[in-house]
Amino acid sequence: MEKIWSKPCNTRTSLDKIQQKLKLIKQYFKGWGFSLQGELRKQRKLISEKLTELESLEDLGDLSARQVREKMQLTKESLQLLDQEETL
């Protein structure tokens, strides 16, 4: 944010200068938000694929203790990501 605010700005008045800098900051954070949401979606998709794979194995037979722990951990991570996404 400091980098954006310290950039030179060619405007006529101080008010125009402040408005221009606020607009640049808004654009930066909007892009950051989209990027973060995209990353969260990628992580959720990967977790979902792993969970689907474990559930398929579970349908074929019992899961090992390691697989059960992995499934629980993935479910926990998925819920945390959903919470983060909702907060955004």
Secondary structure, DSSP 4 states (H G I P E B T S, - for coil): -HHHHHS----SSHHHHHHHHHHHHHHHHHHHHHHHHHHHHHHHHHHHHHHHHHHHHHHHSPPPHHHHHHHHHHHHHHHHHHHHHHH-
